[in-house]
Amino acid sequence: FIGIDAPEIEHDDPAECYGDEATAYTSAALLDHLVWLTFDEECQDYYDRDLAYVINGVGEAGFFNRVLARNGYASPLAIEPNTTYEDEIEADVVAAQVEHLGVWGECGG
């Protein structure tokens, strides 16, 4: 997801705080649902992973990168040149922090 950094689930290292919750939320919202991917300046990262904005509905409520940020499931992570929505995502994260949502309420963030 462009513009955000969600907590990690357990792989070789222990899961990060709220990683399992972020994964469950994302899975419920996206698996078996129609989504659209839109891209920014670069479509892949250094590791050949696809980089996209995920759309699963209409308006802000359908801009899933922002939904994750606004509900406390992710931190902002702007990496040039893919920064088109940097300000909007940052504002979503600040709102989640103020309201102590998700990682910001559960993990002492």
ABEGO torsion letter per residue (X at the ends): XBGBBBBBBBBABBBBBGAAAAAAAAAAAABGBBBBBBBBABABBAAGBBBBBBBAEBEAAABAAAAAAAAGABBBBBBOABAAAAAAAAAAAAAAAAAGBEAAAAAGX
